[in-house]
């Protein structure tokens, strides 16, 4: 009397293969180097690139204003603007509305 039952060893190997396959699939999708992490890093890189470009433009503007107020090149309109803004100067022929 023999029964055709699968061997316990074969079931254990099959179960272990399914478990390992599930683990590696999960790690490939949600692990530290998975697809979701890669998408997150890509979005963060785009955000940082935009921020870098904005800061470079701001730096160029500040360098331009600094040069225009330097001893080599003095922009009188910019100097007048800075005097009015920082020190609150007003010419005698102007009316100030607050």
C-alpha positions as CSV (number, residue, x, y, z in Angstrom):
1,X,0.0,0.0,0.0
2,X,1.8,3.1,-1.2
3,X,0.4,6.5,-1.3
4,X,1.4,9.2,-3.7
5,X,2.1,12.0,-1.3
6,X,4.7,14.5,-2.2
7,X,7.8,14.3,0.0
8,X,8.0,16.8,2.8
9,X,11.5,17.8,1.6
10,X,10.2,18.8,-1.8
11,X,7.4,20.9,-0.2
12,X,9.9,22.6,2.1
13,X,12.2,23.4,-0.8
14,X,9.3,24.8,-2.8
15,X,8.1,26.9,0.1
16,X,11.7,28.2,0.7
17,X,11.9,29.1,-3.0
18,X,8.6,31.0,-2.9
19,X,9.6,32.8,0.3
20,X,13.0,33.8,-1.2
21,X,11.3,34.9,-4.4
22,X,8.9,37.0,-2.4
23,X,11.6,38.6,-0.3
24,X,13.8,39.5,-3.3
25,X,10.8,40.9,-5.2
26,X,9.8,43.1,-2.2
27,X,13.5,44.2,-1.8
28,X,13.6,45.1,-5.5
29,X,10.5,47.3,-5.2
30,X,10.7,48.8,-1.8
31,X,14.2,48.2,-0.5
32,X,17.0,50.8,-0.1
33,X,17.9,50.4,-3.7
34,X,14.4,49.6,-5.0
35,X,12.2,51.2,-7.6
36,X,10.3,53.4,-5.2
37,X,13.6,54.7,-3.6
38,X,15.0,55.4,-7.1
39,X,11.9,57.4,-8.0
40,X,12.1,59.4,-4.8
41,X,15.8,60.1,-5.4
42,X,15.0,61.2,-8.9
43,X,12.3,63.6,-7.8
44,X,14.6,65.0,-5.0
45,X,17.4,65.5,-7.6
46,X,15.0,67.5,-9.8
47,X,13.9,69.7,-6.9
48,X,17.6,70.3,-5.9
49,X,18.4,71.2,-9.5
50,X,15.7,73.8,-9.6
51,X,16.9,75.2,-6.3
52,X,20.5,75.3,-7.5
53,X,19.5,77.2,-10.7
54,X,17.5,79.7,-8.6
55,X,20.5,80.2,-6.3
56,X,22.9,80.6,-9.2
57,X,20.6,83.3,-10.7
58,X,20.4,85.1,-7.3
59,X,24.2,84.9,-6.9
60,X,24.7,86.4,-10.4
61,X,22.3,89.2,-9.5
62,X,24.2,89.9,-6.3
63,X,27.5,89.8,-8.0
64,X,26.2,92.3,-10.6
65,X,24.9,94.7,-8.0
66,X,28.2,94.4,-6.0
67,X,30.2,95.1,-9.1
68,X,28.0,98.1,-9.9
69,X,28.7,99.5,-6.5
70,X,32.5,98.8,-6.6
71,X,35.3,101.3,-7.0
72,X,35.9,100.1,-10.6
73,X,32.4,100.9,-11.8
74,X,30.0,103.1,-9.8
75,X,26.4,103.1,-11.0
76,X,24.9,106.3,-9.6
77,X,21.3,105.2,-10.1
78,X,21.9,102.1,-8.1
79,X,23.7,104.1,-5.4
80,X,20.8,106.5,-5.2
81,X,18.4,103.5,-4.9
82,X,20.4,102.0,-2.1
83,X,20.6,105.3,-0.2
84,X,16.8,105.7,-0.4
85,X,16.2,102.1,0.6
86,X,18.7,101.6,3.4
87,X,19.1,105.1,4.8
88,X,15.6,106.4,3.9
89,X,17.0,109.5,2.1
90,X,14.5,111.7,0.1
91,X,15.2,114.6,-2.2
92,X,13.8,118.0,-1.3
93,X,11.5,118.1,-4.3
94,X,9.9,114.7,-3.5
95,X,6.7,114.0,-1.6
96,X,6.7,110.9,0.6
97,X,3.4,109.0,1.0
98,X,3.3,106.3,3.7
